[in-house]
Amino acid sequence: MVTVLGTSLVFFTVIYAEKKGWLDKNKVRVIMQVGMNIGIMGSLLYFLYTLSSFLPFL
């Protein structure tokens, strides 16, 4: 729940900053791509951490 609220807060803040003219579309695209990559990497690391509790040799 906290993750969803935090993500939506960041998303709507970026939209607000773009509408105000503080960010251009290229910066917004970079922010979104970096955020998605960090999210995917975090999910994979969490998956490996969870998997290591079932497999002792990892």
PyMOL commands that set and color helices and strands:
alter all, ss='L'
color gray80, all
select helices_A, chain A and resi 2-20+25-54
alter helices_A, ss='H'
color red, helices_A
deselect
rebuild
show_as cartoon
